[in-house]
Every structure is written in C-alpha cells, then in structure tokens.
Amino acid sequence: MALNESQQRFLQVLMSHGIMEDSAVRTLHRHCCEVHKVHYAHDKLDDFIGVINKHLQPLFMQIRKGTDENDGRRYYALVNIAENDVTKMATCYAENELELFRKTMDLIIDSDNGFASSTNILNLADQLQTKKMKKKEVEQLLQDFVHEKWLIEKDGEYSLHTRCIMEMEHYIQRTYQDIVKTCDICHNIAIQGQLCDNCGIKIHLTCTATYFKGQAEPRCPQCAEAWSQEIPRLAQSDSQTPSTSQKDRRSGGRRGSSVAAATRSRRS
C-alpha cells in the first residue's frame, strides 16, 4: 500500500529540512492530517512515522528520533542508513574534504569535552594524505559542515551536530568502540558531557542536570563518589521553537547526506 497524501507531505517537508525539532514535527503531523482530511491523533505520531519508515526501508532511509546533547531538545531527522559502495560513490564531497571530516571527528571524539578547536582542525590541512588544503579552504569547508548540520560551532570550537550523531550512530559505535562513551543515565552516545573524576563514566549535560536536580551533595551514580563538576541548569528547551530559515530547509540536500555515507573507512 502506498503512502497516503498526508504521509507524503510530511515526508517531503522533513526531507527539505533534514532535521526538525519535536514540537515542529508534531505541528507538521497535525497540519498534514488536517489538510488531507486524514484522522489525526496527537499520540499516534510514532505510528504515523512507522508507516513511512516501512516504505523508506528499501531506499535505505529512515526517520529517527534524537536528543541534542547540549540543551536536551528532541529532534526527528531523515537519515541515510545505507553502507554500501554505491552511496560512497554518490558523495558530493571531494576525497580530501571527506578525509578532513573524518580527522575532525577523530579530534572531537578523542577529546575529553567533545570539542575540537578551530586551530587544531586548521592544522589538519597539511596532514591530509589525499590532497593538501589551504587553510582558507578548510575554514570555508567548516562553514559548510556547520550550515549542513554535520558540525556545530561554539566560541571557535567544533562538535558533532545532533543530526550527525543520529545518522552516524552505528559508524561511531563501530569505529570508536574503544573510545566513545555512552551516557550512564540515558545510555545513548555521549560526545559532549561531564566525566566522573573517580570512575570515568560520562553523563550528558542535560542528563546531569536532571539526575542531580535538587541534590545538595550529588554523587556519581556508578561509584557513589562526590560529583566534582558544576551541575548545569536545565534549559527551557520546550518553551520555544526556533523558526526555520530557507538555509535550514536546504540542509537536508544531497550534499549533506553524502557525509555519513562516505565515512565508512576510518582514519586515512
């Protein structure tokens, strides 16, 4: 059975955005059902998406849920889950650009705080084995990666965007299995987070804020030693939904979806 018109519209909009916040997706779900006069049930979003995912399976695509590591916002993203030579060949990035992205991921995941400085990334320009890049070319490429939601930038430091983690989850777990940690609270990949000084477990910032909320003397949930890190405040992530610009709508384009497909070989 083919997708009905409401499901087709929903998929088209999500595809044009690449990634959307939970509240925006729920609004879209209702809008699509009402426009095409399909029964709407606010608690049936997962079922609605499940039907779409069955049709996307042969195309090696999937709508996935994820959570922003920094502020706890929930997102839905249309991701490419294929891992074959065809998707590698379909990339719109040059070979040296993909090598730079892989090496940037190495820096981010090898770090304690889940960030890599722009200086360290720029220094990679002379270390590429495929083809050296000028530092200005690297700066522009980093802007592209941020714009297309593969990286985020904060005060001159870069980390993996929520979309990147969602699309590359299995790649990250497989490639960095001896390095990457999972959050001790939610058990999802933890790129950014706080570490226990005693036992070394990692907890997302938002999970830390939630778990230790109201505790006068917070202790590690694993080893029960005093938690020495400053407990972050919970962000009001659901009170506001940021508007989406035309640039955001283009972030789900074909060039963006190529990054995950092209990172199958590690650390050139």
C-alpha positions as CSV (number, residue, x, y, z in Angstrom):
1,M,0.0,0.0,0.0
2,A,1.4,3.4,-1.0
3,L,1.8,6.3,1.4
4,N,-1.3,8.5,1.6
5,E,-1.2,12.2,0.8
6,S,-0.7,13.3,4.4
7,Q,2.3,10.9,4.8
8,Q,3.8,12.1,1.5
9,R,3.5,15.7,2.5
10,F,5.0,15.0,5.9
11,L,8.0,13.2,4.3
12,Q,8.5,15.9,1.7
13,V,8.7,18.7,4.4
14,L,11.0,16.7,6.6
15,M,13.2,15.8,3.7
16,S,13.5,19.5,2.8
17,H,14.6,20.4,6.3
18,G,16.8,17.4,7.0
19,I,16.1,17.7,10.8
20,M,13.3,19.3,12.8
21,E,12.6,19.8,16.4
22,D,10.0,17.6,18.1
23,S,7.4,20.3,18.6
24,A,7.7,21.4,14.9
25,V,7.3,17.8,13.8
26,R,4.1,17.3,15.9
27,T,2.7,20.5,14.4
28,L,3.6,19.2,10.9
29,H,1.9,15.9,11.7
30,R,-1.4,17.6,12.6
31,H,-1.2,20.0,9.7
32,C,-0.7,17.2,7.2
33,C,-3.6,15.2,8.6
34,E,-6.0,18.2,8.6
35,V,-5.0,19.4,5.1
36,H,-5.7,16.0,3.6
37,K,-8.6,15.1,5.8
38,V,-7.0,12.1,7.5
39,H,-7.8,11.1,11.0
40,Y,-5.5,12.9,13.4
41,A,-4.5,11.6,16.8
42,H,-1.9,13.5,18.7
43,D,-0.5,10.4,20.4
44,K,0.0,8.5,17.2
45,L,3.0,10.3,15.7
46,D,5.2,7.3,16.2
47,D,2.7,5.0,14.4
48,F,2.4,7.6,11.6
49,I,6.2,7.7,11.2
50,G,6.4,4.0,11.4
51,V,4.3,3.6,8.3
52,I,6.6,6.0,6.4
53,N,9.7,4.1,7.6
54,K,8.4,0.9,6.2
55,H,8.2,2.5,2.8
56,L,11.7,4.1,3.2
57,Q,13.4,0.8,4.2
58,P,14.1,-0.4,0.6
59,L,15.7,3.1,0.0
60,F,18.0,2.7,3.0
61,M,16.4,5.8,4.6
62,Q,14.8,6.2,8.0
63,I,13.2,8.8,10.1
64,R,14.9,8.7,13.5
65,K,14.5,10.4,16.9
66,G,17.4,12.0,18.7
67,T,18.2,14.4,21.5
68,D,20.5,17.4,21.4
69,E,23.4,16.8,23.8
70,N,23.7,20.4,24.8
71,D,20.2,21.6,25.5
72,G,18.1,18.4,25.6
73,R,15.8,19.4,22.7
74,R,14.3,16.4,20.9
75,Y,14.6,16.1,17.1
76,Y,13.5,14.0,14.2
77,A,15.8,13.6,11.2
78,L,15.6,11.8,7.9
79,V,18.9,9.8,7.7
80,N,20.7,7.7,5.2
81,I,21.4,4.2,6.8
82,A,23.0,2.6,3.7
83,E,26.5,1.3,4.0
84,N,27.5,0.2,0.5
85,D,29.8,1.2,-2.3
86,V,27.1,2.9,-4.2
87,T,26.5,5.5,-1.5
88,K,30.2,6.1,-1.2
89,M,30.4,6.9,-4.9
90,A,27.3,9.2,-4.8
91,T,29.1,11.6,-2.5
92,C,29.3,15.3,-3.5
93,Y,32.3,15.9,-1.3
94,A,35.9,15.7,-2.6
95,E,38.0,12.9,-1.2
96,N,40.2,15.3,0.7
97,E,37.2,17.1,2.2
98,L,35.9,13.7,3.5
99,E,39.3,12.9,4.9
100,L,39.3,16.2,6.7
101,F,35.8,15.5,8.1
102,R,37.0,12.0,9.4
103,K,40.1,13.6,11.0
104,T,37.9,16.3,12.6
105,M,35.7,13.5,14.0
106,D,38.8,11.9,15.4
107,L,39.8,15.1,17.2
108,I,36.3,15.6,18.6
109,I,35.7,12.1,19.9
110,D,39.3,11.7,21.2
111,S,38.8,14.9,23.3
112,D,37.5,14.9,26.9
113,N,34.9,17.5,26.4
114,G,33.6,16.5,22.9
115,F,35.0,19.6,21.1
116,A,37.9,20.3,18.7
117,S,39.4,23.8,18.4
118,S,39.4,25.5,15.1
119,T,43.2,25.8,15.4
120,N,43.7,22.1,15.7
121,I,41.3,21.5,12.7
122,L,43.1,24.0,10.6
123,N,46.4,22.3,11.3
124,L,45.0,19.2,9.7
125,A,45.2,20.9,6.3
126,D,48.9,19.9,5.9
127,Q,48.3,16.4,7.2
128,L,45.9,15.2,4.6
129,Q,47.1,12.2,2.6
130,T,44.7,12.6,-0.3
131,K,45.3,16.2,-1.2
132,K,46.6,19.1,0.9
133,M,44.2,22.0,1.5
134,K,44.8,25.7,2.1
135,K,43.6,26.9,5.5
136,K,41.1,29.3,3.9
137,E,39.6,26.2,2.1
138,V,39.3,24.5,5.5
139,E,37.6,27.5,7.0
140,Q,35.1,27.5,4.2
141,L,34.5,23.8,4.5
142,L,33.9,24.1,8.2
143,Q,31.3,26.7,7.5
144,D,29.7,24.3,5.0
145,F,29.7,21.4,7.6
146,V,28.0,23.7,10.1
147,H,25.5,25.0,7.6
148,E,24.6,21.5,6.6
149,K,24.3,20.4,10.2
150,W,27.2,18.0,10.4
151,L,29.1,20.1,12.9
152,I,28.2,22.8,15.4
153,E,30.4,25.7,16.3
154,K,30.7,27.5,19.7
155,D,33.3,30.0,20.6
156,G,35.7,28.8,17.9
157,E,35.3,25.1,18.9
158,Y,33.5,22.4,16.9
159,S,31.5,19.3,17.9
160,L,29.2,16.9,16.2
161,H,25.7,18.2,15.4
162,T,22.7,16.2,16.6
163,R,21.9,15.2,13.0
164,C,25.4,13.9,12.5
165,I,25.2,11.7,15.7
166,M,21.8,10.4,14.6
167,E,22.9,9.5,11.1
168,M,26.3,8.1,12.1
169,E,25.4,6.4,15.3
170,H,26.4,2.9,14.2
171,Y,29.5,4.2,12.4
172,I,30.6,6.0,15.6
173,Q,30.0,3.0,17.8
174,R,31.8,0.6,15.5
175,T,34.7,2.9,14.6
176,Y,35.4,4.4,18.0
177,Q,34.3,1.5,20.1
178,D,37.3,1.7,22.4
179,I,37.0,5.5,22.8
180,V,33.4,6.7,22.6
181,K,31.4,6.5,25.8
182,T,27.7,6.2,26.4
183,C,25.8,8.3,28.9
184,D,25.4,6.4,32.2
185,I,21.8,7.8,32.5
186,C,20.2,7.6,29.1
187,H,22.6,5.1,27.6
188,N,23.0,7.0,24.3
189,I,26.2,8.1,22.7
190,A,27.8,10.8,24.7
191,I,30.1,13.1,22.7
192,Q,29.6,16.1,25.0
193,G,29.2,15.6,28.7
194,Q,30.7,15.5,32.2
195,L,33.1,12.8,33.4
196,C,33.3,11.4,36.9
197,D,36.8,12.1,38.2
198,N,36.9,8.8,40.1
199,C,35.4,6.1,37.8
200,G,35.4,7.9,34.5
201,I,31.7,7.5,33.5
202,K,30.3,10.1,31.2
203,I,26.9,11.8,31.5
204,H,25.2,14.2,29.1
205,L,24.9,17.8,30.4
206,T,21.1,17.6,30.3
207,C,21.1,14.2,32.0
208,T,23.4,15.6,34.6
209,A,21.0,18.5,35.3
210,T,18.0,16.2,35.5
211,Y,19.7,13.4,37.6
212,F,21.3,15.7,40.2
213,K,18.4,18.3,40.4
214,G,17.7,19.2,44.0
215,Q,20.6,17.1,45.4
216,A,22.7,19.1,47.9
217,E,25.6,16.7,47.7
218,P,25.5,15.0,44.2
219,R,27.3,11.7,44.0
220,C,28.3,9.6,41.0
221,P,25.5,7.1,40.1
222,Q,28.2,4.5,39.4
223,C,30.8,4.7,42.2
224,A,29.0,7.0,44.7
225,E,32.0,9.4,44.9
226,A,31.2,13.1,45.2
227,W,30.4,14.6,41.8
228,S,33.0,17.4,41.4
229,Q,31.7,19.0,38.2
230,E,29.4,22.0,38.4
231,I,25.8,20.9,37.8
232,P,24.3,22.7,34.8
233,R,20.9,24.2,34.9
234,L,18.0,22.7,32.9
235,A,17.3,24.6,29.7
236,Q,13.7,25.6,28.9
237,S,14.0,23.6,25.7
238,D,10.3,23.0,25.1
239,S,9.1,26.6,25.7
240,Q,10.2,27.9,22.4
241,T,10.6,26.5,18.9
242,P,13.1,28.4,16.7
243,S,11.9,29.4,13.3
244,T,13.4,27.6,10.3
245,S,15.1,29.7,7.6
246,Q,15.4,28.9,3.9
247,K,19.0,27.9,4.6
248,D,17.9,25.4,7.1
249,R,15.5,23.9,4.6
250,R,18.3,23.3,2.2
251,S,20.4,21.5,4.9
252,G,18.8,18.2,4.0
253,G,20.1,18.3,0.5
254,R,22.1,15.7,-1.4
255,R,25.5,17.1,-0.4
256,G,24.7,16.8,3.3
257,S,23.5,13.2,3.1
258,S,26.8,12.2,1.5
259,V,28.9,12.7,4.6
260,A,27.7,9.8,6.6
261,A,27.8,7.5,3.5
262,A,31.4,8.4,2.9
263,T,32.8,7.9,6.4
264,R,32.9,4.1,6.2
265,S,36.7,3.9,6.1
266,R,38.4,5.2,9.2
267,R,41.4,7.4,9.8
268,S,43.2,7.7,6.5
